[in-house]
Amino acid sequence: MSAYGRVLRPALFRLGGGDAEAAHEWTLRQLTALANRPRALASLRRLLAPDPDPREVFGVRFPNPVGLAAGMDKNAVALDAWPALGFGFVEAGTVTWHAQEGNERPRLFRLRHSDAVINRMGFNNAGARALAERLAGRAAPPAVPLGISLGKSKVTELADSVGDYLASLRALYPFGDYFAVNVSSPNTPGLRRLQDRAYLDRLLVALRDEVAHLTRPGRSPTPVLVKIAPDLSDFAIGELLDSCQAHGVSGIIATNTTLSRAGLSPRDVVHGGQAGGLSGAPLTARAREVVAFVHKETGGRLPVIGVGGILDVDDAVQLFDAGASLVQIYTGLIYRGPGLVRDTVRALAGRW
């Protein structure tokens, strides 16, 4: 077992009396402080950062194919620390146009015997304008590509969701290397209806047109990706992919968290019944299935970021074998620590 598993993880899991969100917040504070200490960052980079394995996907050059998934650093407060941990890109958010506190706490639960997490955070974030101000105030751009995940504000009616996404896109367009359209979180009422063809067509046309309007002459449009739920049927995914390909989407992120509770250990019965999206090891197989389906259905023409249930390097390798061009880690970082990032980059070296 690594030093993280022996020492750091047990200590983190005890923080706040075992409150998972308290541990998350403490970790972000430490990483934010670390980001202001160049020597400490350099030492961490020497210890953890893998050799570069650059590749270009949907027009963006990534120093390596392993990214930090959305949800870990919603407000982009620790952007300079993540590359030092080995990540080749970072996805901030999910951010909404209106600042919102999210759902009532407790809303984040560790299922230790299943290597899983249930969250019903509800897009808690400071809002798109606050994120734009933070990014505009930086002395330099982030060291790795920055994706920004966009979601719908809870106070915005579903019928008005297009305007909500567009407002966030306008505020943040100068700062994102790609944008992820989150229409698949289970924790905002009605949000997953935006995956239905009628809603999605309207949203994607509006985003495509706005990107064209915001792009400076002589510059390439910033890629827009769509993040999908693992709970969709193959037919529903196929319809969604048709819409994405018809309206200029650059890639798919597969997958978000699941409402299924299949694969949980009976020993996690205390928290296993909590409402919210499940991530971690129980999602591994389904994420791989969805990545493979998207790759086959699009003939490889729509690049896929594979995310869901990466707890070891084999999980990441199998996502690549299924058709992913990049991968993202979230729950695996909680259970395995930053060494998982370095090991995964090494395992994926040269794989396309």
C-alpha positions, -999 to +999 in steps of 0.1 A: +000+000+000+012+035-008+020+062+018-012+079+008-032+048+015-014+041+049-013+077+063-029+105+043-062+088+033-071+077+068-064+112+081-085+128+054-113+105+060-113+114+097-115+151+091-147+168+103-158+137+121-158+118+088-176+145+069-166+139+032-172+174+022-152+188+050-122+167+039-128+180+003-128+216+014-097+211+036-078+195+006-088+224-017-075+249+009-042+232+012-038+230-026-048+267-030-021+276-004+004+254-022-003+271-055+012+303-040+045+286-030+065+281-062+093+261-045+069+237-029+051+233-063+084+226-080+092+199-054+058+183-058+062+183-096+095+166-094+080+139-071+047+133-088+046+147-124+051+121-151+071+126-183+051+144-209+030+124-233+016+151-255-013+146-279-038+168-298-075+161-294-103+183-309-077+209-318-063+212-282-028+201-274-026+182-241+007+176-223-007+142-212-040+124-216-051+123-179-073+151-166-090+162-134-128+157-138-153+185-131-166+188-095-132+186-077-123+223-082-156+239-091-144+275-087-109+270-100-092+280-068-062+256-071-054+257-108-017+259-103-015+229-080-032+203-103-004+202-129+021+196-101+001+165-092+006+153-128-027+162-145-025+171-181-057+191-181-082+204-156-120+208-159-134+235-136-170+237-126-197+228-131-204+265-130-238+281-134-248+317-144-263+324-110-242+317-079-258+290-058-252+272-026-263+238-038-283+213-019-285+209+018-256+193+037-247+165+042-245+159+004-213+139-002-209+104+011-180+080+009-188+043+004-154+029+014-161-008+009-172-001-027-145+024-036-174+048-044-189+082-037-224+094-037-229+131-042-260+154-045-240+186-044-264+205-067-239+226-086-227+246-056-205+273-071-198+311-070-213+317-104-199+323-139-191+360-133-170+352-102-151+325-121-145+349-150-131+375-126-108+350-109-094+338-143-091+373-156-071+382-125-045+355-130-009+366-138-006+339-164-029+312-180-029+278-163+000+255-172-023+229-187-055+232-208-085+244-189-120+229-196-150+247-181-181+227-174-214+247-178-246+238-161-281+252-157-289+274-126-315+258-103-336+290-103-338+290-141-368+272-156-361+245-181-377+265-209-352+293-202-321+271-199-306+281-233-302+317-221-286+305-188-260+285-206-253+313-231-248+338-204-221+316-187-205+309-221-202+346-229-186+354-195-161+326-197-153+323-234-120+341-232-107+316-206-117+281-216-097+257-239-129+237-242-164+239-228-183+209-214-221+212-216-234+194-185-269+182-192-265+149-173-261+156-136-288+139-116-287+165-088-305+195-105-342+189-110-351+184-146-316+189-160-314+154-176-344+163-198-320+185-217-305+153-232-338+148-250-335+156-287-359+185-288-342+204-259-307+194-269-310+205-306-321+240-295-293+243-269-266+231-292-276+253-321-276+283-298-242+274-284-227+268-318-240+302-331-227+320-300-193+304-302-191+316-339-200+351-327-175+352-299-146+338-319-121+364-330-113+366-367-084+343-376-089+321-345-104+287-343-137+282-324-133+269-289-144+232-288-178+224-272-183+189-257-214+173-242-213+153-210-238+124-210-254+102-184-245+065-180-282+057-174-293+064-210-304+035-233-284+029-264-312+043-285-312+075-264-274+078-267-277+073-304-302+101-308-280+124-286-250+116-308-270+124-339-278+158-325-242+164-314-228+156-349-255+177-366-247+208-346-209+210-344-201+194-311-164+185-309-165+156-284-183+136-258-175+132-221-187+097-210-199+095-184-215+115-155-225+099-122-252+072-122-285+068-103-280+030-103-268+013-071-257-019-088-224-032-076-223-017-041-210-037-013-236-048+013-213-032+039-221+002+024-258-001+032-257+030+055-249+055+028-258+034-003-294+044-001-286+081-002-301+101-031-276+115-056-252+104-083-229+074-077-192+075-089-163+052-085-157+014-090-194+005-095-194+027-126-163+012-142-179-013-165-208+009-176-185+039-184-165+015-206-196+003-223-208+038-231-173+049-243-173+019-266-208+026-279-200+062-286-168+053-304-185+027-326-217+047-333-197+077-345-170+057-363-144+074-341-152+108-356-163+122-322-135+121-297-144+108-262-131+118-228-136+087-207-145+092-171-161+069-145-146+043-122-109+047-129-094+032-097-063+017-112-043+019-144-061-010-160-094+008-158-079+037-177-062+014-203-095-004-209-112+030-215-086+038-241-090+004-257-128+011-258-122+043-278-114+071-254-089+097-265-084+112-230-095+102-195-105+120-163-101+110-127-121+121-096-131+093-072-099+074-079-080+104-066-099+102-033-092+065-028-058+060-044-042+094-042-021+114-067+002+085-075-027+071-096-023+101-120+014+095-126+009+057-130-019+062-154+000+086-176+028+061-177+005+032-186-011+052-214+021+064-229+020+060-267-016+047-267-040+064-292 
